[in-house]
Amino acid sequence: ELLKSMDEKEIMQNPAPAIILESVTEGKTTLRVEVWTRQGEVNSLGPRIAAAIQHELPETDVSVAGFRPIII
């Protein structure tokens, strides 16, 4: 819902954003967030998504590890 609520100028809704469970180890859950965006938003989008998640879930430790934009 958080990704759907972000400005459509930042995150396109078609194709829909996806959150994929990558691993759960030693109390750490790793999720991959996949979104489509316009080319001009690519570099700043990862940190903005992480900040929005951290705001919604303040008890979590959110980081932007391995941010890899794919430009088509």
Order of alpha helices (4+ residues) and beta strands (2+ residues): alpha-beta-beta-alpha
